[in-house]
Amino acid sequence: MKINNNGKFNIKNVDEVVTLYGWVAKKRNLGGLIFIDLRDRSGIIQLVIKPENSCYNLAETLKNEYVIKVVGKIAERESKNLNLATGEIEVIVDNLEILNTSIDIPFSITDDTTALEDTRLKYRYLDLRRSELQNKMIMRHKITFAIREYLNKLDFLEIETPILCKSTPEGARDYLVPSRIFNGKFYALPQSPQIFKQLLMVGGMERYFQIAKCFRDEDLRADRQPEFTQVDMEMSFVDENDVMTTVEGLIAHVFKEIKNIDIELPLKRMKYDDAINYYGSDKPDLRFDMKINDITDIFKDTEFTIFKDNISNGGIINCLVVKNSADKFSRKDLDKLTDFIKTYNAKGLAYLKIDNEISGSIAKVIKENELNELKDKLNLENNDLVLIISDKKNVTKQALGALRLKLGRDLNLISKNYELLWVVDFPSFEYSEEEKRYVACHHPFTSPKDSDVDKLLTDKANCYSKAYDIVINGYEAGGGSIRIHDQEVQNKMFEALELTEEQIKEKFGFFVEALKYGTPPHGGLALGLDRLVMLLTDTDNIRDVIAFPKTASANDLMSECPNVVDEKQLKELGIKIQN
């Protein structure tokens, strides 16, 4: 068994005889001496093989990525490399054994490799040899270990829940698994363990957690995968504050253990409506200060047709102020920003450049009193740039929220610090244009605010829930809620969602039945483990922190899936492929 890690040795180990294993990262022949960089998971150590050594000829045959075993004595290096942890020493090899050879590799196993991501994903097992990825996998292990350690101390039980479940399509699309035994019927892979963890509370487990694999058939992006891992938690006899206090304590523990960063507790809290109004997002990035400003009232008497028509149709006028930056934006730059916000369905972008002489796309139509009100309300100074969108509320907020983030990146306004907060008081419902009805903003088992229970059937647009998201640096790192434990409230929620008795029984029958048997008050939260690791390893690509990820189009280039299956398998399942 391998007992020594290459990276653990230093100048204090000189004259020790060691047995080492690893991969040949590089071989150099300098003046008869053969130098080998031997790599294992812990790092690189330099080997030296002298011409008089009996294994010299064998060493000459070594190529990159050969797997070898060596025995030798540690010596102090004459020419030190302080960029390496082992850079002050080398191993004078006495014995060498080739454990396996390697064909030529498709890309260099270095952190500065220029290989395309698709190539690295195709040969992921080689990509994983790079220290950059190995360090991320090690970090992931340490994070999950810290999570288990913390929750265990709080008397949580780690309990597994089923992977083959019943399809309950209320959120994203399910991945379906056909049943061979029950022909024509399907299992679904869990989008989350939501129903099962609530049933664990019904079952008296009181405190549960699980590092749970989840699956969602939805459109992908840089921080999303079709299969993902979440830290799933549920607690009985708690309210919102109890859950949030427990979770932020867990997060603080992880940050301290992994990054030696002290997180100030309690975390700040922001209402959902304020997050949308000021940042255009329910996951605001607070690492830079640039709020959305509502300036609709300033233009209530405007004669400018675009603004006037929008206000009369129930729209709003909002803006961003880019401080001391007007001279950084040419007309061409502003046209590009206009094209950008149009991708968020905004019709156009007006702007003003503040100087001794006001300029901009609406400079000629804005009244003097309107300009003065803008200067007062927005604290405008010379060289400030005002970017204005006039549209429907949801379009205006979303477009300015996206523009705010773009400006933060483009102008290097985003600090390197971690900014964490809770977003609370989410709406219970959101209106689906596709279904022409209100649907659950989270899921049908989210408890409404006590004050809003009576609004479930009469005022859905203004009904808020006991739901909360934890946000880190503009990413939703986790979310949860207090659940409905009262049967009458649950029935009222189903009625508000316009679910028939037949639909309720078909989708949630066994769960609804369970709620009748003394369900305790309970609530929980799920942290996105992949996303948390992504944030703590300072990458913006979630594929970097998953050992064997899919591409952005949900392909596995390494194992070449999804793929066709044998006709015999399809026949056994009673499935026929339609083109």
C-alpha positions, 0 to 999 in steps of 0.5 A: 500500500502507498503510505507516502504522499509526495507533497508532504516531504520537505527539507526536514526529511533529508537523508530519509529513504522513501518509497514513492508512487505516482505518474511521470509529469515530466522527464528531462535529461541534463548532462547525463542526469535524468530528472523526473517530476513525479506527480501524485494527488498531493503534488510533485517531487523531483527524482534524480537518476544518475548514469551509474544507477542500474535502473538508468536505462529503464528510466530513459524509456519513461514517457509522460503519464507512465505509472512508476514506483521508486525507492530512494534517499531524500537530498537537498537540491542545489537549485531550489524551486520555491514555487513547489512545496517540495522545491528544496529537496529531491529524491536520489533514486536507487530502484525504479519499477514501471507499474504501467505505461501510457499512450500519448495523451491528448492534452498536457496535464498542467493547470495552464492547459490550453485544451478546449473544455470539450476535449477535457470533458471527453478525457475527464479521467485525465483532466482530473489528474490536474492539480487545479481540479484535484484541489477542487475535489479535495475541497468538495470532500472537506466541505461535505465532511464539515457539513456532516460534522456540524449537523451531527453535533446538532443531533441530525440524523443522516437518512437516505430517501428513494431515487425511484419515486412517483412523478409529481410534476409541479416544478421542472420536468421530471426524468422518467424511468419506465417500469419493465414489471409494470408495463406502461407505468413510470418511476420518476427521478427525484427533483428533490427529496421534498415529500420524503423528508416531510414524511420523515417528520411525520415519522418522528425523526425530528431532525434529518439531513442528507447529501442528496442526488437530485435530477431536473430535466430543465434548460442548463447554464454555467451553474446548473446540471441535470443531476446535482447534489444538495444538502437537504435538511428538515426539522420539526417544531421550528419556525423560520428563525430556527431554520435560518439560525441553524443554516447560517451557523452551518454556513459560518462553520464551513467558511471557517473550516474551509477558508478561515473566514469569520462570517458575521452572524446573524446574516442580514435579511432582505424582503423579496419585494425589496430585492426585486425593487432595488436589485431586479433579482431575488438573489441580489449581489451586494458586493457592489453598490448600485441600486435600481431607482424608481423615478416614475413620479418625477415623470408623472406630468411628462410630455415625452410620449414614450414615458407618458404612454408607458405610465398610462398603461401601468408601466414604470420608469426606473434607472441606474446611476453609474457614478463618475463613468459617463466619459467611459461610454461612447455612443457605440458602447451605449448602443451595445447596452441597448442591445443587451437589455433588449434580450430581456424584452425591454424596448429601449434604453434612455440615458443622460450624461451629467456634466455642465451641459446635460447630454444624452438620448432624452436630454432635449425632451426632459424638462428643467424641473424634471432634471432638477428632481432627478439631480436631487433624488439621485444625488447626481454629480458631474460625469455620472451616467443615468441609464433609464428603462421605461416598461412593464414592471417585471421587464424593467426590473429584470432588465435593469437587474441584469444590466447592473450585474453586467456593469459591475463586471465590466467596470470591475466594481465587484469586490473579492469579499463574500456577501451573504444574506437571506431573502425572505417573504417570498410570494406564495404564488406566481401567475403562469401566462402559459397555464393562465392560472396562479401556480406555487412560487415554491411548491404546494406545501409551502406555508403562507404567512399566518396573516395571509392564510385568508388571502389564499383564495381571495388575493393571491397576488398579495399572499406571502409565504414563510419561505427563505433563500440564502444568497452568496455573491449573487447566487442562490446557495439554498432555499427552503420554507416552513411547511404546511402541517395543518390539513385545512390550510393544505386543502385551501392551498390545493384549492388556490392552485385549482387542483381537483380532488382527482389531481390531488389524489393522483399526484400527492395521495399518499402524502396527503393521507400522511398529513392526517396522522398528527403531523408536527410543525416542521420546516427545512432548507436545501443547500446546493452543494455543487454551487457552494463548492463552486463559490468556495473554490472561486470558479464560475463554472459548476462543471469544475467542481463535479467529478464527471459533469455533463456539458451545457447541453446535458451530454456526457462526452466521456461515456457518450450518453445519452445514447440509443439502447437495444431494441430488445430493451425497448420492447421489454419496456413496451416503448416505441421510439417515434421520430 
